[in-house]
Amino acid sequence: MTLDRLKDYPSMWAACRDLAPKLNIGAETLRKWVTQAQADAGERTGPTSEELEEIKRLKRENRDLRETNDILKAAASFFARELDPRNRP
């Protein structure tokens, strides 16, 4: 709806400020949605929604892998101390 009416306003912000209350949302929220819709349509530079989802997934995977790596390092250190013959009575 907002994209269809942008030409009737001097700026995107003016359109969002006018239309947001009619949609019962904040003007900044509407502006972000419009900007993202334009990026998804290739009308504006920036990451698409699919790319943003992929970035989120990769960050989550990276965090999980780092946690797993830390656990494995701690376990390796523990078992190395347990198996060290110098620590046996």
C-alpha positions in Angstrom: 0.0 0.0 0.0 2.8 2.4 0.9 4.8 1.6 -2.1 1.9 2.4 -4.3 1.4 5.8 -2.7 5.0 6.9 -2.5 4.7 9.1 -5.6 2.0 11.1 -3.8 4.4 12.3 -1.1 7.6 14.4 -1.2 9.6 11.7 0.6 9.3 8.1 1.9 9.4 9.4 5.5 6.4 11.7 4.8 4.5 8.8 3.3 5.3 6.6 6.3 4.4 9.3 8.8 1.1 9.8 7.1 0.2 6.2 6.5 1.5 4.5 9.6 -1.2 5.6 12.0 -3.8 4.4 9.5 -2.1 1.0 9.7 -1.8 1.2 13.5 2.0 0.9 13.4 4.9 3.2 14.0 6.3 5.3 11.2 9.8 4.0 11.6 8.6 0.4 11.5 6.7 1.1 8.3 9.8 2.9 6.8 11.9 -0.2 7.6 9.4 -2.5 6.0 9.2 -0.3 2.9 13.0 -0.1 2.6 13.2 -3.9 3.0 10.5 -4.4 0.4 12.4 -2.2 -2.0 15.6 -4.2 -1.4 13.8 -7.5 -2.0 12.4 -6.1 -5.3 15.9 -4.9 -6.4 14.9 -1.3 -6.3 17.3 -0.4 -3.5 20.7 -1.6 -2.6 21.2 -3.7 0.5 20.6 -7.3 1.6 17.4 -9.0 0.7 15.2 -10.8 3.3 16.6 -14.1 2.1 20.2 -12.9 2.6 19.4 -11.5 6.0 17.9 -14.9 7.0 21.1 -16.7 5.7 23.3 -14.3 7.7 21.3 -15.0 10.9 21.5 -18.8 10.2 25.3 -18.6 9.7 25.8 -16.4 12.8 23.8 -18.9 14.9 25.8 -21.9 13.4 29.1 -20.0 14.0 28.1 -19.4 17.6 27.2 -23.1 18.1 30.4 -24.3 16.5 32.5 -21.9 18.8 30.7 -23.3 21.9 31.3 -26.9 20.7 34.9 -26.1 20.1 35.3 -24.6 23.6 33.8 -27.7 25.1 36.1 -30.0 23.1 39.1 -28.0 24.1 38.2 -28.2 27.8 37.6 -31.9 27.5 40.9 -32.5 25.7 42.7 -30.5 28.4 41.0 -32.5 31.2 41.8 -35.9 29.7 45.3 -34.9 28.9 45.9 -34.1 32.6 44.2 -37.3 33.6 46.4 -39.4 31.3 49.7 -37.6 32.1 51.9 -40.2 33.8 53.7 -37.5 35.9 50.4 -36.9 37.8 50.1 -40.5 39.0 51.0 -41.4 42.5 
